[in-house]
Amino acid sequence: CIDPSEPFQCPQSKRSIALQFICDGHAGDCPDNLDENEETCIAVAKNIDSFATKLQISFDDIAHFRNVIEKIHDGRLEEIPVCVQ
């Protein structure tokens, strides 16, 4: 289980940023703008439905995953259920 409240570690740096700042079009979040590079943004922009279809994920799970991603993007991390082990 990935904890969505964990920050994004800027590549080649000790700096971390919140997940909602990845590929947000704002330069300067990570040194050398590595959070805005093409490879990172392509991964962020992938369509969730095509990803889920390839993995044969149910529509209910897709809806749940989309909801979690939207909360991460909007910075509403407190609304995401905490992983229990």
Backbone as JSON Lines, residues from 0, in Angstrom:
{"i":0,"aa":"C","n":[0.85,-1.18,0.0],"ca":[0.0,0.0,0.0],"c":[0.89,1.24,0.0]}
{"i":1,"aa":"I","n":[0.67,2.14,-0.94],"ca":[1.45,3.37,-1.02],"c":[0.74,4.45,-0.24]}
{"i":2,"aa":"D","n":[1.46,5.11,0.62],"ca":[0.9,6.2,1.42],"c":[0.92,7.47,0.58]}
{"i":3,"aa":"P","n":[-0.26,7.98,0.15],"ca":[-0.3,9.16,-0.71],"c":[0.13,10.44,-0.02]}
{"i":4,"aa":"S","n":[0.28,10.41,1.3],"ca":[0.74,11.61,1.99],"c":[2.26,11.74,1.94]}
{"i":5,"aa":"E","n":[2.94,10.68,1.49],"ca":[4.39,10.75,1.36],"c":[4.73,11.72,0.22]}
{"i":6,"aa":"P","n":[5.73,12.56,0.42],"ca":[6.08,13.52,-0.63],"c":[6.83,12.88,-1.79]}
{"i":7,"aa":"F","n":[6.84,13.58,-2.91],"ca":[7.6,13.18,-4.09],"c":[9.04,13.63,-3.89]}
{"i":8,"aa":"Q","n":[9.97,12.69,-3.98],"ca":[11.39,13.01,-3.86],"c":[11.89,13.53,-5.2]}
{"i":9,"aa":"C","n":[12.33,14.77,-5.23],"ca":[12.87,15.33,-6.47],"c":[14.08,14.51,-6.91]}
{"i":10,"aa":"P","n":[14.13,14.11,-8.18],"ca":[15.27,13.32,-8.66],"c":[16.59,14.08,-8.47]}
{"i":11,"aa":"Q","n":[17.61,13.36,-8.11],"ca":[18.96,13.9,-7.95],"c":[19.01,15.06,-6.96]}
{"i":12,"aa":"S","n":[18.17,15.0,-5.92],"ca":[18.1,16.08,-4.94],"c":[17.57,15.53,-3.62]}
{"i":13,"aa":"K","n":[17.81,16.26,-2.56],"ca":[17.24,15.9,-1.26],"c":[15.9,16.59,-1.04]}
{"i":14,"aa":"R","n":[15.48,17.42,-1.97],"ca":[14.24,18.17,-1.84],"c":[13.03,17.29,-2.15]}
{"i":15,"aa":"S","n":[11.96,17.47,-1.39],"ca":[10.7,16.76,-1.61],"c":[9.59,17.78,-1.81]}
{"i":16,"aa":"I","n":[8.6,17.41,-2.63],"ca":[7.44,18.27,-2.85],"c":[6.17,17.44,-2.7]}
{"i":17,"aa":"A","n":[5.06,18.11,-2.46],"ca":[3.76,17.43,-2.39],"c":[3.41,16.88,-3.77]}
{"i":18,"aa":"L","n":[2.69,15.78,-3.81],"ca":[2.35,15.12,-5.07],"c":[1.59,16.02,-6.03]}
{"i":19,"aa":"Q","n":[0.76,16.92,-5.5],"ca":[-0.04,17.75,-6.4],"c":[0.79,18.75,-7.2]}
{"i":20,"aa":"F","n":[2.08,18.91,-6.85],"ca":[2.94,19.84,-7.58],"c":[3.7,19.19,-8.73]}
{"i":21,"aa":"I","n":[3.52,17.88,-8.91],"ca":[4.17,17.2,-10.03],"c":[3.43,17.55,-11.31]}
{"i":22,"aa":"C","n":[4.15,18.02,-12.31],"ca":[3.58,18.36,-13.64],"c":[2.42,19.34,-13.52]}
{"i":23,"aa":"D","n":[2.57,20.33,-12.65],"ca":[1.52,21.33,-12.48],"c":[1.76,22.57,-13.34]}
{"i":24,"aa":"G","n":[2.84,22.55,-14.15],"ca":[3.15,23.68,-15.01],"c":[3.89,24.8,-14.31]}
{"i":25,"aa":"H","n":[4.21,24.62,-13.04],"ca":[4.92,25.64,-12.26],"c":[6.39,25.26,-12.17]}
{"i":26,"aa":"A","n":[7.23,26.07,-12.75],"ca":[8.67,25.81,-12.71],"c":[9.23,26.1,-11.33]}
{"i":27,"aa":"G","n":[10.25,25.35,-10.94],"ca":[10.96,25.65,-9.71],"c":[10.58,24.82,-8.51]}
{"i":28,"aa":"D","n":[9.63,23.89,-8.65],"ca":[9.28,23.04,-7.51],"c":[10.47,22.13,-7.16]}
{"i":29,"aa":"C","n":[11.05,21.5,-8.16],"ca":[12.25,20.68,-7.98],"c":[13.41,21.38,-8.68]}
{"i":30,"aa":"P","n":[14.64,21.18,-8.18],"ca":[15.79,21.73,-8.89],"c":[15.8,21.24,-10.34]}
{"i":31,"aa":"D","n":[16.2,22.1,-11.24],"ca":[16.25,21.79,-12.67],"c":[14.88,21.42,-13.24]}
{"i":32,"aa":"N","n":[13.8,21.73,-12.52],"ca":[12.43,21.47,-12.98],"c":[12.19,20.01,-13.34]}
{"i":33,"aa":"L","n":[12.84,19.09,-12.63],"ca":[12.71,17.67,-12.95],"c":[11.32,17.12,-12.66]}
{"i":34,"aa":"D","n":[10.5,17.83,-11.87],"ca":[9.12,17.39,-11.66],"c":[8.24,17.78,-12.85]}
{"i":35,"aa":"E","n":[8.78,18.54,-13.79],"ca":[8.03,18.97,-14.97],"c":[8.6,18.35,-16.25]}
{"i":36,"aa":"N","n":[9.54,17.4,-16.12],"ca":[10.15,16.86,-17.34],"c":[9.19,15.94,-18.08]}
{"i":37,"aa":"E","n":[9.51,15.68,-19.33],"ca":[8.6,14.94,-20.22],"c":[8.28,13.54,-19.7]}
{"i":38,"aa":"E","n":[9.28,12.82,-19.22],"ca":[9.05,11.45,-18.75],"c":[8.1,11.42,-17.55]}
{"i":39,"aa":"T","n":[8.31,12.32,-16.61],"ca":[7.45,12.38,-15.43],"c":[6.03,12.75,-15.83]}
{"i":40,"aa":"C","n":[5.89,13.75,-16.68],"ca":[4.55,14.22,-17.04],"c":[3.8,13.23,-17.92]}
{"i":41,"aa":"I","n":[4.51,12.47,-18.74],"ca":[3.84,11.43,-19.53],"c":[3.25,10.39,-18.59]}
{"i":42,"aa":"A","n":[4.0,10.01,-17.57],"ca":[3.49,9.03,-16.6],"c":[2.29,9.57,-15.85]}
{"i":43,"aa":"V","n":[2.31,10.84,-15.5],"ca":[1.2,11.45,-14.77],"c":[-0.04,11.57,-15.66]}
{"i":44,"aa":"A","n":[0.16,11.83,-16.95],"ca":[-0.95,12.09,-17.86],"c":[-1.6,10.84,-18.43]}
{"i":45,"aa":"K","n":[-1.06,9.67,-18.15],"ca":[-1.67,8.45,-18.69],"c":[-3.13,8.35,-18.27]}
{"i":46,"aa":"N","n":[-3.95,7.92,-19.19],"ca":[-5.37,7.77,-18.94],"c":[-5.6,6.59,-18.0]}
{"i":47,"aa":"I","n":[-6.28,6.83,-16.91],"ca":[-6.51,5.79,-15.9],"c":[-7.33,4.63,-16.46]}
{"i":48,"aa":"D","n":[-8.27,4.92,-17.36],"ca":[-9.1,3.86,-17.91],"c":[-8.28,2.88,-18.76]}
{"i":49,"aa":"S","n":[-7.35,3.41,-19.57],"ca":[-6.53,2.5,-20.39],"c":[-5.58,1.69,-19.5]}
{"i":50,"aa":"F","n":[-5.06,2.32,-18.46],"ca":[-4.2,1.62,-17.5],"c":[-4.99,0.5,-16.82]}
{"i":51,"aa":"A","n":[-6.19,0.81,-16.35],"ca":[-7.02,-0.16,-15.63],"c":[-7.47,-1.3,-16.55]}
{"i":52,"aa":"T","n":[-7.8,-0.99,-17.79],"ca":[-8.23,-2.01,-18.73],"c":[-7.11,-3.02,-18.97]}
{"i":53,"aa":"K","n":[-5.89,-2.52,-19.14],"ca":[-4.75,-3.43,-19.36],"c":[-4.54,-4.35,-18.16]}
{"i":54,"aa":"L","n":[-4.84,-3.86,-16.97],"ca":[-4.66,-4.67,-15.76],"c":[-5.93,-5.42,-15.36]}
{"i":55,"aa":"Q","n":[-6.99,-5.27,-16.15],"ca":[-8.28,-5.92,-15.89],"c":[-8.81,-5.56,-14.49]}
{"i":56,"aa":"I","n":[-8.79,-4.27,-14.19],"ca":[-9.3,-3.77,-12.91],"c":[-10.79,-3.48,-13.06]}
{"i":57,"aa":"S","n":[-11.56,-3.78,-12.04],"ca":[-13.02,-3.58,-12.09],"c":[-13.38,-2.09,-12.16]}
{"i":58,"aa":"F","n":[-14.59,-1.8,-12.65],"ca":[-15.05,-0.42,-12.73],"c":[-15.14,0.23,-11.35]}
{"i":59,"aa":"D","n":[-15.52,-0.55,-10.32],"ca":[-15.58,-0.01,-8.96],"c":[-14.19,0.39,-8.46]}
{"i":60,"aa":"D","n":[-13.21,-0.45,-8.75],"ca":[-11.84,-0.13,-8.34],"c":[-11.3,1.07,-9.11]}
{"i":61,"aa":"I","n":[-11.66,1.18,-10.39],"ca":[-11.25,2.34,-11.18],"c":[-11.83,3.61,-10.56]}
{"i":62,"aa":"A","n":[-13.11,3.58,-10.21],"ca":[-13.75,4.75,-9.61],"c":[-13.08,5.13,-8.3]}
{"i":63,"aa":"H","n":[-12.77,4.13,-7.48],"ca":[-12.09,4.4,-6.21],"c":[-10.71,5.01,-6.45]}
{"i":64,"aa":"F","n":[-9.95,4.42,-7.37],"ca":[-8.61,4.9,-7.67],"c":[-8.66,6.34,-8.19]}
{"i":65,"aa":"R","n":[-9.6,6.62,-9.09],"ca":[-9.76,7.98,-9.63],"c":[-10.06,8.97,-8.5]}
{"i":66,"aa":"N","n":[-10.92,8.57,-7.56],"ca":[-11.26,9.42,-6.42],"c":[-10.03,9.73,-5.58]}
{"i":67,"aa":"V","n":[-9.21,8.72,-5.31],"ca":[-7.99,8.93,-4.52],"c":[-7.03,9.86,-5.26]}
{"i":68,"aa":"I","n":[-6.85,9.65,-6.56],"ca":[-5.95,10.49,-7.35],"c":[-6.43,11.94,-7.36]}
{"i":69,"aa":"E","n":[-7.73,12.16,-7.5],"ca":[-8.26,13.52,-7.48],"c":[-8.01,14.19,-6.14]}
{"i":70,"aa":"K","n":[-8.14,13.44,-5.05],"ca":[-7.88,14.01,-3.73],"c":[-6.4,14.36,-3.57]}
{"i":71,"aa":"I","n":[-5.52,13.51,-4.08],"ca":[-4.09,13.81,-4.04],"c":[-3.81,15.07,-4.83]}
{"i":72,"aa":"H","n":[-4.35,15.13,-6.04],"ca":[-4.13,16.29,-6.91],"c":[-4.63,17.58,-6.27]}
{"i":73,"aa":"D","n":[-5.77,17.51,-5.59],"ca":[-6.36,18.7,-4.97],"c":[-5.78,19.01,-3.6]}
{"i":74,"aa":"G","n":[-4.86,18.18,-3.12],"ca":[-4.25,18.42,-1.82],"c":[-5.13,18.05,-0.64]}
{"i":75,"aa":"R","n":[-6.13,17.2,-0.87],"ca":[-7.06,16.8,0.2],"c":[-6.64,15.45,0.78]}
{"i":76,"aa":"L","n":[-5.4,15.37,1.19],"ca":[-4.84,14.1,1.67],"c":[-5.54,13.59,2.92]}
{"i":77,"aa":"E","n":[-6.06,14.5,3.74],"ca":[-6.72,14.07,4.98],"c":[-7.99,13.28,4.7]}
{"i":78,"aa":"E","n":[-8.53,13.35,3.49],"ca":[-9.75,12.62,3.14],"c":[-9.47,11.2,2.63]}
{"i":79,"aa":"I","n":[-8.21,10.86,2.46],"ca":[-7.84,9.54,1.95],"c":[-7.69,8.59,3.13]}
{"i":80,"aa":"P","n":[-8.35,7.43,3.06],"ca":[-8.22,6.47,4.17],"c":[-6.77,6.06,4.39]}
{"i":81,"aa":"V","n":[-6.39,5.94,5.63],"ca":[-5.04,5.55,6.0],"c":[-4.9,4.04,5.82]}
{"i":82,"aa":"C","n":[-3.78,3.6,5.32],"ca":[-3.5,2.18,5.15],"c":[-3.3,1.54,6.51]}
{"i":83,"aa":"V","n":[-3.93,0.4,6.72],"ca":[-3.78,-0.33,7.97],"c":[-3.11,-1.66,7.67]}
{"i":84,"aa":"Q","n":[-2.1,-1.99,8.44],"ca":[-1.4,-3.26,8.21],"c":[-1.54,-4.14,9.41]}
